[in-house]
Amino acid sequence: MLDSKAREAFLKAYDELADAIYRHCFFRVYSQARAEDLMQETFIKVWHYCSNGNTIEYLKAFIYQTANNLIIDESRKRKEESLEVLLENSPASEPSHDTRADIEQDMLVTDIKKVMVDLDPETQQLLTYRFIDDLGPREIAEILQITPNNASVRISRALQTLKAHLPTS
């Protein structure tokens, strides 16, 4: 069982990160229900890990790494459907709001989503960490267990790859 300090740290992390972990999972699996399940599984696994007496130096990074490992396991279990097919079957599950002022941005986001599914998993992961989860290079480096400089270089390369695949207007 966790001591009160570790319990409070876990509960605080849950309160601060649950929505972000859900978004991260959604943009990796493109399923609202599965993203919710993965978010819950992530925190359950972290809870069990802590309850077994293990200490975690960087809780946020550990939580993201746990979520990422669950997503990888998920992709190994099932054949991935294309984002377009998923959105056709359940357009209401897309986490967005449609207002006339946001039409141009929505079109860009749609283009980016279409391109993202064709990128390699590492590039998808980096772009999701940086722009969906709003993590900085230092936090991404902690999650991926690389140097912050290496994380910055990889993010830059991922952006170049994404831009190369986007349609030109």
C-alpha positions as a printed NumPy array, in Angstrom:
array([[  0.   ,   0.   ,   0.   ],
       [  1.133,   3.524,  -0.719],
       [  2.146,   5.96 ,   1.973],
       [  0.104,   9.163,   2.192],
       [  2.702,  11.263,   0.342],
       [  2.884,   8.844,  -2.603],
       [ -0.9  ,   8.517,  -2.631],
       [ -1.326,  12.309,  -2.77 ],
       [  1.258,  12.57 ,  -5.576],
       [ -0.593,   9.899,  -7.554],
       [ -4.003,  11.545,  -7.056],
       [ -2.585,  14.933,  -8.021],
       [ -1.027,  13.428, -11.157],
       [ -4.353,  11.805, -12.023],
       [ -6.226,  15.087, -11.621],
       [ -3.671,  16.976, -13.719],
       [ -2.993,  14.381, -16.425],
       [ -6.122,  12.259, -16.951],
       [ -7.517,  14.503, -19.719],
       [ -4.121,  14.859, -21.384],
       [ -3.539,  11.098, -21.316],
       [ -7.014,  10.575, -22.803],
       [ -6.236,  13.014, -25.666],
       [ -2.867,  11.362, -26.207],
       [ -4.511,   7.946, -26.44 ],
       [ -7.3  ,   9.219, -28.689],
       [ -4.879,  10.7  , -31.2  ],
       [ -3.011,   7.433, -31.291],
       [ -5.961,   4.986, -31.514],
       [ -8.72 ,   7.254, -32.963],
       [-11.409,   5.633, -30.814],
       [-13.117,   7.48 , -27.99 ],
       [-14.088,   4.354, -26.062],
       [-10.693,   2.695, -26.479],
       [ -8.902,   5.925, -25.498],
       [-10.937,   6.053, -22.28 ],
       [-10.062,   2.427, -21.548],
       [ -6.371,   3.001, -22.242],
       [ -6.329,   6.083, -20.007],
       [ -7.871,   4.086, -17.157],
       [ -5.53 ,   1.132, -17.735],
       [ -2.573,   3.521, -17.656],
       [ -3.421,   4.858, -14.218],
       [ -4.269,   1.393, -12.895],
       [ -0.882,   0.057, -14.015],
       [  0.925,   3.052, -12.476],
       [ -1.032,   2.573,  -9.224],
       [ -0.095,  -1.109,  -9.062],
       [  3.534,  -0.31 ,  -9.832],
       [  3.656,   2.235,  -7.001],
       [  1.71 ,  -0.052,  -4.639],
       [  4.371,  -2.73 ,  -5.076],
       [  6.91 ,  -0.424,  -3.437],
       [  8.533,   0.868,  -6.608],
       [  9.582,   4.496,  -6.704],
       [  9.194,   6.743,  -9.701],
       [ 11.507,   9.697, -10.182],
       [  9.519,  11.465, -12.942],
       [  5.863,  10.522, -12.486],
       [  4.561,  12.449, -15.509],
       [  7.087,  10.836, -17.832],
       [  6.363,   7.416, -16.334],
       [  2.618,   7.862, -16.884],
       [  3.114,   8.859, -20.531],
       [  5.498,   5.95 , -21.081],
       [  2.975,   3.553, -19.57 ],
       [  0.235,   4.924, -21.833],
       [  2.529,   4.63 , -24.83 ],
       [  3.37 ,   1.011, -23.993],
       [ -0.341,   0.18 , -23.742],
       [ -0.952,   1.84 , -27.121],
       [  1.865,  -0.197, -28.676],
       [  0.388,  -3.38 , -27.172],
       [ -3.003,  -2.369, -28.564],
       [ -1.619,  -1.889, -32.063],
       [  0.037,  -5.277, -31.93 ],
       [ -3.246,  -6.954, -30.965],
       [ -5.468,  -5.395, -33.608],
       [ -5.087,  -4.402, -37.186],
       [ -5.352,  -0.64 , -37.337],
       [ -8.229,   0.851, -39.273],
       [ -7.657,   4.028, -41.2  ],
       [ -8.735,   7.263, -39.519],
       [-10.993,   8.081, -42.422],
       [-13.013,   4.86 , -42.018],
       [-13.335,   5.425, -38.28 ],
       [-14.53 ,   8.996, -38.692],
       [-16.975,   7.956, -41.433],
       [-18.508,   5.378, -39.103],
       [-18.606,   7.661, -36.044],
       [-18.014,  11.329, -36.895],
       [-19.373,  12.434, -33.506],
       [-16.398,  10.853, -31.728],
       [-13.942,  13.335, -33.22 ],
       [-12.9  ,  15.717, -30.416],
       [-13.57 ,  19.032, -32.094],
       [-16.117,  21.819, -32.283],
       [-17.359,  23.228, -35.533],
       [-17.906,  26.955, -35.736],
       [-17.703,  29.107, -38.818],
       [-14.634,  30.914, -37.463],
       [-12.749,  27.611, -37.144],
       [-13.424,  26.18 , -40.623],
       [ -9.941,  26.867, -41.992],
       [ -8.264,  25.445, -38.912],
       [-10.544,  22.398, -39.033],
       [ -9.548,  21.798, -42.653],
       [ -5.87 ,  21.956, -41.717],
       [ -6.413,  19.593, -38.771],
       [ -8.278,  17.199, -41.081],
       [ -5.386,  17.263, -43.56 ],
       [ -2.888,  16.664, -40.75 ],
       [ -4.901,  13.721, -39.365],
       [ -5.072,  12.133, -42.81 ],
       [ -1.312,  12.457, -43.192],
       [ -0.543,  11.321, -39.624],
       [ -1.957,   7.823, -40.165],
       [  0.512,   7.326, -43.037],
       [  3.567,   8.374, -41.014],
       [  5.747,   5.874, -39.189],
       [  4.785,   5.239, -35.533],
       [  7.808,   7.09 , -34.093],
       [  6.969,  10.238, -36.063],
       [  3.316,  10.001, -34.981],
       [  4.4  ,   9.566, -31.374],
       [  6.743,  12.571, -31.412],
       [  4.188,  14.861, -33.056],
       [  1.492,  13.73 , -30.632],
       [  3.712,  14.325, -27.6  ],
       [  4.756,  17.755, -28.838],
       [  1.597,  19.207, -30.348],
       [ -1.327,  17.252, -28.908],
       [  0.046,  16.692, -25.407],
       [  1.942,  20.021, -25.468],
       [  5.058,  18.467, -23.95 ],
       [  8.395,  20.197, -24.295],
       [ 11.557,  18.558, -25.623],
       [ 12.863,  17.988, -22.095],
       [  9.689,  16.12 , -21.055],
       [  9.677,  14.119, -24.272],
       [ 13.319,  13.242, -23.67 ],
       [ 12.43 ,  11.914, -20.203],
       [  9.623,   9.767, -21.636],
       [ 11.734,   8.375, -24.47 ],
       [ 14.863,   8.148, -22.309],
       [ 16.969,  10.221, -24.706],
       [ 18.743,  13.548, -24.382],
       [ 16.735,  16.778, -24.753],
       [ 18.887,  17.702, -27.764],
       [ 18.102,  14.371, -29.421],
       [ 14.4  ,  14.94 , -28.705],
       [ 14.551,  18.388, -30.347],
       [ 16.261,  16.974, -33.415],
       [ 13.706,  14.171, -33.708],
       [ 10.809,  16.623, -33.325],
       [ 12.3  ,  18.819, -36.033],
       [ 12.679,  15.853, -38.388],
       [  9.128,  14.692, -37.618],
       [  7.825,  18.163, -38.51 ],
       [  9.778,  18.128, -41.777],
       [  8.293,  14.73 , -42.603],
       [  4.788,  15.95 , -41.797],
       [  5.192,  19.094, -43.908],
       [  6.505,  17.055, -46.83 ],
       [  3.358,  14.911, -46.764],
       [  0.843,  17.762, -46.42 ],
       [ -0.994,  18.844, -49.57 ],
       [  0.148,  22.181, -50.93 ],
       [ -2.391,  24.877, -51.626]])
